[in-house]
């Protein structure tokens, strides 16, 4: 400080530089935080989608474990898998089960709690004695 209470030019430049750095840091944080939050939400949604597919594959393997089982048992087998809801059972050349898989994921992040829900519908044809049929992905009814 100079005599008379005025600040020196060097101190003013230092304060100005600190103010500019602080403003740049605040601007960077304001731009980066929403992008990081969106990326975190995308990863959670991808995990939910992968879990839906894994649950459908697990349901398929349980259905094909006993292809000669009666229709009621096949329906119960699919219903017993966590997150699976049987929508329709059709009989013809084997038993065709249409089911919905619903997975809800919740995660704690630095941005608070994030939630993602994934829902997909599938059909599986179960025929006794024949080779296993592929799992068919369907649009879900409204």
Beta strands, then each sheet from edge to edge (+ up, - down):
strand 1: 84-91
strand 2: 95-109
strand 3: 112-126
strand 4: 136-138
sheet 1: 1+ 2- 3+ 4-
end
